Amino acid sequence: MPVFFLLFGELVNGFGKNQHNLRRMTDEASKYSLYFVYLGLVVCASSYLEIACWMYTGERQVSALRRRYLEAVLRQDVGFFDTDALKADVCKRGGGGGGGAAAGAPAGRRVGGGPAGGVVARRVLI
């Protein structure tokens, strides 16, 4: 957020330079408050993009893990399913339900930080 500090410094300088001219001071304050609004919009958009990218990455990783697991299960001998594994156990461990987005959601919330990140992460899921 170095841009925030630069804008805030310029705002304070504007107050100091125009302390005797109230009209010019309010113009400077209005200008920099608008800059802060723009900065907030940019931060919001970039945070959404960051969480969306992390969610996409999580979905791809879960998909790859499920595919590898299924390939490993299908490479087993038929006798493996008769003796060592029950049908329900293989299905449960295979990752039924939830989808890849559910596995990426906790990472997205951690990356997003705070309640706003969770809201964005849940919004990406929908």
C-alpha positions in Angstrom: 0.0 0.0 0.0 2.8 2.5 -0.7 0.4 4.4 -2.9 -1.8 5.0 0.1 1.0 6.6 1.9 2.0 8.8 -1.0 -1.6 10.0 -1.4 -2.0 10.6 2.3 1.3 12.6 2.3 0.1 14.7 -0.6 -3.2 15.3 1.2 -1.4 16.5 4.3 0.8 18.7 2.2 -2.3 20.2 0.5 -3.6 21.1 3.9 -0.4 22.7 4.9 0.1 24.7 1.8 -3.5 26.0 1.7 -4.2 26.6 5.4 -5.1 30.2 4.8 -7.3 29.6 1.7 -10.3 27.5 2.8 -11.7 27.1 -0.7 -8.4 25.7 -2.1 -8.0 23.4 0.9 -11.5 21.9 0.3 -10.7 21.5 -3.4 -7.5 19.6 -2.5 -9.3 17.5 0.0 -12.0 16.6 -2.5 -9.4 15.7 -5.1 -7.5 13.4 -2.8 -10.6 11.8 -1.4 -11.6 10.9 -4.9 -8.1 9.4 -5.4 -8.7 7.4 -2.2 -12.0 6.1 -3.6 -10.2 5.0 -6.9 -7.5 3.4 -4.8 -10.1 1.5 -2.9 -11.7 0.2 -6.0 -8.4 -0.9 -7.4 -7.6 -2.7 -4.2 -11.0 -4.4 -4.2 -10.7 -5.6 -7.8 -7.1 -6.8 -7.3 -8.1 -8.7 -4.1 -11.0 -10.4 -5.9 -8.6 -11.3 -8.7 -6.1 -12.7 -6.3 -8.7 -14.9 -4.5 -10.2 -16.0 -7.8 -6.7 -17.1 -9.0 -6.1 -19.0 -5.8 -9.5 -20.7 -6.1 -8.7 -21.7 -9.6 -5.4 -23.1 -8.6 -7.0 -25.1 -5.7 -9.6 -26.5 -8.1 -6.9 -27.6 -10.5 -4.8 -29.2 -7.8 -7.8 -31.1 -6.4 -8.8 -32.3 -9.9 -5.3 -33.5 -10.5 -5.2 -35.4 -7.2 -8.5 -37.0 -7.8 -7.5 -38.1 -11.3 -4.2 -39.6 -9.9 -6.1 -41.3 -7.2 -8.6 -42.8 -9.6 -5.7 -43.9 -11.9 -4.0 -45.6 -8.9 -7.2 -47.4 -7.8 -7.9 -48.6 -11.4 -4.4 -50.0 -11.7 -4.9 -52.3 -8.7 -5.4 -56.0 -9.2 -9.0 -57.2 -9.1 -8.1 -59.2 -6.0 -7.3 -56.0 -4.1 -11.0 -55.1 -4.1 -12.0 -58.5 -2.9 -9.7 -58.6 0.1 -8.2 -55.3 1.0 -10.8 -52.7 0.1 -14.5 -52.5 0.3 -16.4 -50.7 -2.4 -17.6 -48.0 0.0 -14.2 -47.3 1.3 -12.7 -46.7 -2.1 -15.6 -44.4 -3.0 -15.2 -42.4 0.2 -11.5 -42.0 -0.1 -11.9 -41.1 -3.8 -13.5 -37.7 -3.0 -17.1 -37.9 -3.7 -19.1 -34.7 -3.5 -17.9 -31.2 -2.6 -16.2 -30.4 -5.9 -12.8 -28.9 -6.3 -14.0 -25.5 -5.3 -14.7 -26.7 -1.8 -11.1 -27.7 -1.3 -9.9 -24.3 -2.6 -12.2 -22.2 -0.4 -10.2 -22.4 2.8 -7.1 -21.4 1.0 -8.9 -18.5 -0.6 -10.3 -17.3 2.7 -6.8 -17.4 4.3 -5.3 -15.5 1.4 -8.2 -13.0 1.4 -7.7 -12.2 5.0 -10.7 -11.4 7.3 -14.4 -11.4 6.6 -14.1 -9.7 3.3 -11.9 -12.4 1.9 -14.4 -15.0 3.0 -17.2 -13.2 1.3 -15.3 -12.9 -1.9 -14.2 -16.6 -1.7 -17.9 -17.7 -1.2 -18.9 -15.4 -4.0 -16.4 -17.1 -6.4 -17.9 -20.5 -5.4 -21.4 -19.5 -6.5 
